[in-house]
Amino acid sequence: MMRSLFLQAPSFDGYDGGAGARYQMKREVKSFWFPTWLAQAAAMVPGSKLIDAPPHKTSFKDIEEDVKSHELIVIHTSTPSFKSDCRTVRMIRELNPTAKIGFVGAKVAVEPRESLEACPELDFVARNEYEFAIQELAEGREWKTIRGITWRNAEGALVSNPEREILMDMDQLPSVLPLYKQLKVENYFGGYLLHPYMSWYTGRGCKSHCTFCLWPQTIGGHKYRYQSIDRVVEDVKYVQREFPQVREIFFDDDTLTDDHARVEELARALGPLGVVWSCNAKANVPRKTLEVLKANGLRLLLVGYESGNQKILHNIKKGILVDVARRFAKDCHELGIIVHGTFILGLPGETRETIQETLAFAKEVNPRTLQVSLAAPYPGTFLYNQAKENGWFASDIDLLTDDGTQIAPLDYPHLSHTEIFNSVEDFYKKFYFRPSKIAEIVGEMLTSRDMLVRRLREGVEFFQFLRTREDMIVS
């Protein structure tokens, strides 16, 4: 077995490159997700080293000895971080000329040849669900026999091996949790999760077909495959035993609530353990299911509302009705389930009027906290192809600035990318700077000193985020 290093490379300050199943960026309030996809590959290779540089403020200088001492180096990359990750590869190659270096992630899954051409120091990329491909690489198998990789042969030619079959039995994957012992758990936090928290997947794939959503369209697919209930319970017990400081578990499946019967069964199995847990959900979960979840430890749902305009929801194939989302929000409020709502501005069909409609909807459903993002068309998604075909890309606009801040890449004839960008700050201010919301936040801060300190820190970060955006507008 090759000595193997799995690396989330140093990048922009505060940049959440791993980001679980979410997209990669710096956030308005600094937060970091556990690097589950990278850790899952590392779990396939006994004795592997896992380094997640951004949350640990690790510089390249800090990892030089690790880079020198490993034979196989696997780096998780993404569209926003790709150029920076290529620079890291060049520095690694200078220190360790004989190492086999490869990329994994959605970016290289959809653009394998282009990625290798853009980064000549790379030896391979592993496409799609890559864990078993990485395991075979570490075992020293002949590269031409390994399904799911694109690689550079001895003559420098690029070779794309056949695809791997999709993994159906998720219990075959070893737990990522022992790998988390190599990380400092306290360095991972989110504004709406109890701290410290821990996240991982109990399944992959999402039956929804949202045009902007990265992972189902590039790696996970649209068939929801999940671990057995016994396996999930075993992992939860491991966390309780080995990470007693963890106050909340977040199941990061794209949509844990997709299968109502399964999530109810899971909740009933978790209830006796006394664990506090949260998950991603679509805004269509029936009340009877919500009741079961709440009664068995559910604290919070992360819900992608995206828009309050029905036509936009149809445009992005969200598969949800605004009235159903309203009913869902009402049920959550009545049952005491906290909701963190996410919204996206600049989706196809967006106008100045629909932005205000979505703001009004956000105030009405009133999630405890929210995130407002700009439409991000990642390669490999329907939205990306749609934007290219329609000429919606602003010619000089990328997904992020040089320091990792998200910007608006889509530019419509009736709504410019500058207007879309500016609307995010307006949305935040009008949602949060309401007397009722301010009173809610102050009330929460008065519940404990920890919450007071935390919200004050987040408040400083939030205002710095707004100031940064204003500086970008001025410039």
NUMI-365519 format. One line per 8 residues: number of its first residue (from 0); their letters; for each residue x, y, z of C-alpha. Coordinates in Angstrom, 1 decimal, padded with zeros to 4 digits. Each point is the difference from the previous one (the first is absolute). Example, Ala and Ser with C-alpha at 12.3 -4.5 7.8 and 13.67 -1.06 7.14 Angstrom:
% NUMI-365519
0	as	012.3 -004.5 007.8  001.4 003.4 -000.7 .
This chain:
% NUMI-365519
0	mmrslflq	000.0 000.0 000.0  001.4 003.4 -001.0  000.6 002.6 002.7  -003.0 002.3 -000.8  -000.8 003.6 000.8  -003.5 001.4 -000.5  000.1 003.8 -000.1  -002.4 002.9 -000.1 .
8	apsfdgyd	002.6 002.5 -001.0  000.7 003.4 001.5  -002.1 002.6 -001.7  -001.7 003.3 000.6  -000.3 001.0 003.6  -003.4 -001.3 001.2  -000.7 -001.9 -003.2  -002.1 -003.1 000.6 .
16	ggagaryq	001.5 -002.2 -002.7  -001.3 -003.4 001.2  -003.5 001.4 000.8  -001.6 -003.4 000.3  -002.6 -000.2 -002.7  -000.4 003.7 -000.1  001.8 002.3 -002.5  003.4 001.5 000.7 .
24	mkrevksf	000.5 003.6 001.1  000.7 002.4 002.8  -003.1 000.7 002.0  -001.6 003.0 001.6  000.5 -001.5 003.4  003.1 -002.2 000.1  -000.8 -003.7 000.0  001.6 -003.3 -000.9 .
32	wfptwlaq	-001.5 -003.3 -001.0  001.8 -003.3 000.6  001.8 -001.3 -003.1  -002.1 -003.1 -000.2  000.6 -000.9 -003.6  003.8 000.2 000.4  -000.2 -001.8 003.3  -002.0 -002.8 -001.6 .
40	aaamvpgs	002.7 -000.6 -002.5  002.7 000.1 002.7  -002.0 -002.6 002.0  000.5 -002.4 -002.8  003.8 000.1 000.5  001.4 -001.4 003.3  002.5 002.4 001.7  -000.9 002.9 -002.2 .
48	klidapph	000.5 003.6 001.1  -002.8 002.6 -000.3  000.7 003.7 000.0  -002.7 002.6 -000.3  002.0 003.2 -000.2  -002.5 002.9 -000.1  -001.8 -000.6 003.4  003.3 -000.7 001.7 .
56	ktsfkdie	001.7 003.1 -001.5  002.7 -002.2 -001.4  002.5 001.5 -002.5  001.9 -001.9 -002.6  003.1 000.4 002.1  -001.8 -001.9 002.8  -000.6 -003.0 -002.2  003.4 -000.2 -001.8 .
64	edvkshel	001.2 -003.0 002.0  -003.2 -001.9 -000.7  000.2 000.8 -003.7  003.6 -001.4 -000.1  -000.8 -003.2 001.9  -003.0 -001.3 -002.0  000.0 -002.0 -003.2  -003.7 000.7 -001.0 .
72	ivihtstp	-001.5 003.4 000.5  -003.7 000.5 -000.7  -001.4 003.6 000.0  -003.6 001.0 000.0  -000.6 002.8 -002.5  -002.9 002.1 -001.2  -000.7 002.5 -002.8  000.7 003.0 002.3 .
80	sfksdcrt	003.1 -001.4 001.6  001.4 -001.7 -003.1  002.7 002.6 -000.9  001.2 000.2 003.6  000.1 -003.8 000.2  002.0 -000.2 -003.1  002.6 002.3 001.6  000.1 -002.3 002.9 .
88	vrmireln	000.6 -003.0 -002.3  003.0 001.9 -001.5  001.5 000.6 003.4  -000.6 -003.6 001.0  001.7 -001.2 -003.2  003.1 002.1 000.8  000.3 -001.6 003.5  -000.9 -003.5 -001.0 .
96	ptakigfv	000.7 -000.7 -003.7  -000.9 -003.7 000.2  -003.4 000.2 001.8  -003.1 -000.9 -001.9  -002.3 003.0 000.3  -003.7 000.1 -000.9  -003.1 002.0 000.3  -003.5 -001.0 001.0 .
104	gakvavep	-003.2 002.0 000.1  -002.9 001.1 -002.2  002.2 002.3 -002.1  002.2 -002.9 -001.3  -002.9 -002.4 -000.2  -001.5 002.1 -002.8  003.2 001.4 -001.5  002.6 -002.7 000.5 .
112	resleacp	002.1 000.6 -003.1  -000.3 003.8 000.2  001.2 -000.2 003.6  003.0 -002.1 -000.8  000.9 002.3 -003.0  -000.3 003.1 002.3  002.2 -001.6 002.7  002.9 -001.9 -001.7 .
120	eldfvarn	001.6 -001.0 003.3  -003.1 -002.2 000.8  000.2 -003.7 -000.6  -003.7 -000.9 000.1  -003.5 001.1 000.9  -002.6 -002.4 001.5  -003.5 000.5 -001.3  -003.5 -000.3 001.5 .
128	eyefaiqe	-000.1 -002.3 003.1  003.7 -000.4 000.3  000.6 -001.9 003.3  000.7 -003.4 -001.4  002.1 001.4 -002.8  002.1 001.8 002.6  000.3 -003.2 002.0  001.3 -001.9 -003.1 .
136	laegrewk	002.5 002.7 -000.8  001.3 -000.2 003.6  000.3 -003.8 -000.3  002.3 000.5 -003.0  -002.3 -001.5 -002.7  000.8 000.6 -003.6  -001.6 003.3 -000.9  -001.4 -001.3 -003.3 .
144	tirgitwr	-002.1 -002.4 002.0  -001.5 002.5 002.4  -003.5 001.1 -001.0  -001.0 003.7 000.5  003.3 001.7 -000.4  001.5 002.2 -002.8  003.8 000.0 000.1  003.2 001.0 -001.7 .
152	naegalvs	002.0 -002.9 -001.3  003.8 -000.3 -000.4  -000.1 001.7 -003.4  -002.1 002.9 001.4  -003.2 -001.0 -001.8  -003.3 000.3 001.9  -001.9 -003.3 000.5  -003.6 -000.2 001.2 .
160	npereilm	-000.9 -003.4 001.5  -003.6 -001.3 000.0  -002.4 001.3 002.6  -000.5 -001.8 003.3  -003.4 -001.4 000.8  -002.1 002.1 002.4  000.2 -001.3 003.6  -003.3 -001.3 001.2 .
168	dmdqlpsv	001.0 -001.6 003.4  001.1 003.0 002.0  000.8 -002.2 003.0  003.1 -001.1 -002.0  001.6 003.4 000.7  002.0 000.1 003.3  -000.9 002.7 002.5  001.7 003.4 -000.4 .
176	lplykqlk	-000.3 000.6 003.7  003.4 -001.5 001.0  001.7 002.3 -002.5  -001.6 003.0 001.7  002.3 -000.8 002.9  002.8 001.6 -002.1  -002.0 003.3 -000.1  -000.7 002.5 002.8 .
184	venyfggy	-003.8 -000.4 000.3  -000.3 003.5 001.6  001.2 001.6 -003.2  -003.2 -000.9 -001.8  -003.0 002.1 000.7  -003.1 001.5 -001.7  -002.1 002.9 001.1  -003.2 -002.1 000.4 .
192	llhpymsw	001.5 -003.1 001.5  000.9 -000.7 003.6  003.8 000.1 000.6  001.8 -002.2 -000.3  -001.9 -002.0 -002.5  000.9 -002.9 -002.3  -001.3 -000.9 -003.5  000.1 -002.9 -002.4 .
200	ytgrgcks	-002.2 -001.7 -002.6  -002.3 -003.0 000.6  -000.7 -000.1 -003.7  000.6 001.5 -003.5  -002.0 001.3 -002.8  -003.1 002.1 -000.2  -003.2 -000.7 -001.9  -000.6 003.7 -000.6 .
208	hctfclwp	001.3 001.6 -003.3  000.8 003.5 001.1  001.9 001.5 -003.0  002.6 001.8 002.2  000.8 -002.8 002.4  003.6 -001.2 -000.4  000.4 -003.4 001.6  -003.0 -002.0 -001.4 .
216	qtigghky	000.9 001.1 -003.5  003.7 -000.8 000.2  000.8 -002.7 002.6  -002.9 -001.2 002.1  -002.7 -000.5 -002.6  -003.8 000.2 000.4  -000.6 -003.4 001.6  000.1 000.3 003.8 .
224	ryqsidrv	002.0 -002.9 001.4  000.5 -000.2 003.7  001.6 -002.0 002.9  -002.0 -002.4 002.1  -001.5 001.4 003.2  002.2 -002.3 002.1  003.1 001.5 -001.7  -001.1 003.6 000.7 .
232	vedvkyvq	-000.8 -000.9 003.6  003.4 -001.6 000.4  001.7 003.2 -001.3  -002.0 002.2 002.3  001.0 -002.1 003.0  003.6 000.3 -001.1  -000.3 003.8 000.1  -001.6 000.0 003.4 .
240	refpqvre	002.8 -002.3 001.3  003.0 001.5 -001.8  -001.0 003.7 -000.4  -001.9 000.8 003.2  000.4 003.7 -000.6  -002.2 -000.1 -003.1  -003.4 001.6 000.7  -001.7 -000.6 -003.3 .
248	iffdddtl	000.2 -002.3 -002.9  -000.8 001.2 -003.5  -000.9 -002.6 -002.6  001.2 001.6 -003.2  -001.9 -002.2 -002.5  -001.2 002.3 -002.8  -003.5 -000.5 001.2  -000.3 -002.4 002.9 .
256	tddharve	-003.8 000.4 000.0  -000.4 -001.2 -003.6  -001.1 -003.4 001.3  -002.6 000.7 002.6  -000.3 -003.6 001.3  003.8 -000.3 000.3  000.5 003.2 001.8  -002.8 -000.8 002.4 .
264	elaralgp	001.6 -003.4 000.7  003.4 001.7 000.5  -001.5 002.5 002.4  -001.7 -002.7 002.1  003.4 -001.8 000.2  001.8 003.3 001.1  -002.6 001.0 002.6  001.1 -002.5 002.7 .
272	lgvvwscn	003.6 001.2 -000.4  -000.9 003.5 001.1  002.0 001.6 -002.8  -000.7 003.5 -001.4  000.0 -000.1 -003.8  -000.7 002.1 -003.0  -000.1 -000.5 -003.8  -000.8 001.4 -003.5 .
280	akanvprk	-003.6 -000.1 -001.0  -002.3 001.0 -002.8  -002.9 002.3 001.0  -002.6 -002.7 -000.6  000.4 -002.3 002.9  -003.4 -001.1 001.3  -001.0 001.1 003.5  -000.3 -003.6 001.2 .
288	tlevlkan	003.6 -000.6 -001.0  001.1 003.2 001.7  -001.7 -001.1 003.2  001.9 -003.2 000.0  003.3 001.7 -000.6  -000.5 002.7 002.6  -001.0 -002.6 002.6  003.3 -001.9 -000.5 .
296	glrlllvg	002.6 002.7 000.3  -000.3 002.2 -003.2  001.0 003.5 000.8  000.4 001.8 -003.3  -000.6 -000.4 -003.7  002.1 001.7 -002.7  -002.5 000.8 -002.7  000.6 001.2 -003.6 .
304	yesgnqki	-002.9 002.3 -000.7  002.0 001.7 -002.8  -002.8 002.3 -001.1  -003.5 001.2 000.9  -001.0 000.3 -003.6  -001.7 -003.1 -001.4  001.1 000.6 -003.6  003.7 000.1 001.1 .
312	lhnikkgi	-000.5 -003.2 001.9  -001.4 -001.6 -003.1  002.9 001.4 -002.1  002.6 -001.7 002.3  -002.0 -003.3 000.2  -000.3 000.3 003.8  -003.1 -002.1 000.1  -001.6 002.0 002.8 .
320	lvdvarrf	-003.1 002.2 000.3  000.3 003.3 001.9  -003.2 -000.8 001.9  001.4 -003.4 001.0  003.1 001.7 001.3  -002.2 002.5 002.0  -001.8 -002.9 001.6  003.2 -001.8 000.8 .
328	akdchelg	001.4 003.2 001.6  -003.1 000.4 002.1  000.2 -003.7 001.1  003.7 000.5 001.0  -000.8 003.1 002.0  -002.9 -001.7 001.8  002.1 -003.1 000.8  003.0 002.0 001.2 .
336	iivhgtfi	002.3 -001.2 -002.7  002.6 002.7 -000.8  000.5 000.7 -003.7  003.1 001.5 -001.7  -001.3 001.1 -003.4  002.1 000.5 -003.1  -000.9 002.3 -002.9  001.7 000.6 -003.4 .
344	lglpgetr	-000.2 003.2 -001.9  000.6 000.3 -003.7  -001.6 -003.3 -001.2  -001.5 -000.2 -003.5  -003.2 002.2 000.0  001.3 002.3 002.7  -001.2 003.7 -000.1  000.1 002.9 002.4 .
352	etiqetla	-003.6 -000.9 000.8  000.7 -003.7 000.7  002.8 000.9 002.3  -002.4 002.0 002.1  -002.5 -002.8 -000.2  002.6 -002.4 001.4  000.9 002.5 002.8  -003.7 000.2 000.9 .
360	fakevnpr	-000.3 -003.8 000.0  003.1 -000.3 002.2  -001.5 002.4 002.5  -003.2 -002.0 000.0  001.5 -003.5 000.5  002.5 001.7 002.4  002.8 -002.6 000.4  002.0 000.5 003.2 .
368	tlqvslaa	003.1 000.8 -002.2  000.5 000.2 -003.8  002.7 000.0 -002.6  -000.4 002.0 -003.2  002.2 -001.2 -002.8  000.6 001.0 -003.6  -000.9 -002.4 -002.8  003.2 -002.0 -000.6 .
376	pypgtfly	000.1 -001.9 -003.3  002.6 -002.8 000.6  001.3 -002.0 -003.0  -001.9 -003.2 -000.3  -003.4 001.5 001.0  -003.0 000.7 -002.1  000.2 003.7 001.1  003.6 000.2 -001.3 .
384	nqakengw	-001.0 -001.3 -003.4  -003.1 002.2 -000.1  002.0 003.1 000.8  002.6 -000.8 -002.7  -002.7 -000.6 -002.6  -001.9 003.2 000.8  003.1 002.2 000.4  -000.8 000.8 003.6 .
392	fasdidll	003.6 000.0 001.3  001.5 003.4 000.6  003.1 -000.1 -002.1  002.4 001.2 002.8  -001.7 -001.8 002.9  001.1 -003.1 001.8  -001.7 -001.8 002.9  002.3 001.5 002.6 .
400	tddgtqia	002.2 003.0 000.5  003.8 -000.6 000.6  -000.7 -000.2 003.8  -002.8 -002.5 -000.3  -003.0 002.2 000.3  -003.0 -001.1 -002.2  -001.0 002.3 -002.8  -002.8 000.1 -002.5 .
408	pldyphls	001.0 -001.8 -003.3  -003.4 000.2 -001.8  -001.0 003.1 -001.9  -003.5 000.3 -001.5  -001.2 002.6 -002.5  -002.6 001.2 002.5  002.1 -000.5 003.2  003.7 000.6 000.1 .
416	hteifnsv	002.5 -002.0 002.1  000.7 003.2 002.0  -003.6 000.4 000.9  -000.2 -003.7 001.1  003.1 000.4 002.0  -001.3 003.1 001.8  -003.3 -001.6 000.8  001.6 -002.5 002.4 .
424	edfykkfy	001.0 002.7 002.5  -003.4 001.6 -000.3  -001.7 -003.4 000.6  002.1 -000.7 003.1  -000.6 003.5 001.5  -003.8 -000.1 -000.6  -000.3 -003.5 001.4  002.2 000.4 003.1 .
432	frpskiae	-000.5 003.7 000.9  -003.6 -000.4 001.0  -001.1 000.6 003.6  -001.5 -003.5 000.3  003.2 -001.7 -001.3  002.3 002.2 002.1  -002.1 -000.8 003.1  000.3 -003.7 -000.9 .
440	ivgemlts	003.7 000.1 -000.3  000.5 002.0 003.2  -002.3 -002.5 001.8  002.2 -002.8 -001.2  003.1 001.7 001.1  -001.4 000.4 003.5  -000.5 -003.8 000.4  003.7 -000.6 000.7 .
448	rdmlvrrl	003.4 001.6 000.1  001.3 -002.3 -002.7  -002.8 001.1 -002.4  000.6 003.6 000.9  003.7 -000.2 -000.9  -000.7 -002.0 -003.1  -002.6 002.3 -001.4  002.2 003.1 000.7 .
456	regveffq	002.8 -001.6 -002.0  -002.3 -001.0 -002.8  -001.4 003.5 000.0  003.5 001.5 -000.5  000.7 -002.4 -002.8  -003.4 000.7 -001.6  000.6 003.8 000.0  003.5 -000.6 -001.4 .
464	flrtredm	-001.6 -002.0 -002.7  -002.3 002.8 -000.9  002.8 002.5 000.1  002.1 -002.2 -002.4  -002.9 -000.1 -002.4  -000.4 003.8 000.1  003.7 000.4 -000.7  -000.4 -002.4 -003.0 .
472	ivs	-002.9 002.1 -001.3  002.0 003.3 000.4  003.0 -001.5 -001.8 .
